[in-house]
Amino acid sequence: MSRTSQITSQPKDPVGWDEDRVRRVLEHYETQSDEEAPGDLVLTGTPAGVGMGRGRFLKAGDVVKLWIEGIGDLSNTMTA
């Protein structure tokens, strides 16, 4: 499952986003829900090594972009 992430056009290594982690989260979700529906969000939480671990924090105007093969992309602009 290919994926990419960027913060304000700078590629970022998707720390903690290995296929096994994503698979485990989806398997858990499927056991907790009767059915998936278009638009459902599956949140995995924050993996180790981000934020304080990298010494870089998001600020107003930063654009966070994520793309996952077969799912699509998501873009969010940070505000103060």
Buried (B, 14 or more C-beta within 10 A) or exposed (E): EEBBBBBEEEEBEBBBBEEEEBEEBEEEBEEEEEEEEEEEEEEEEEEEEBEEEEEEEEEEEBEBBBBBEEEEEEEEEBEE
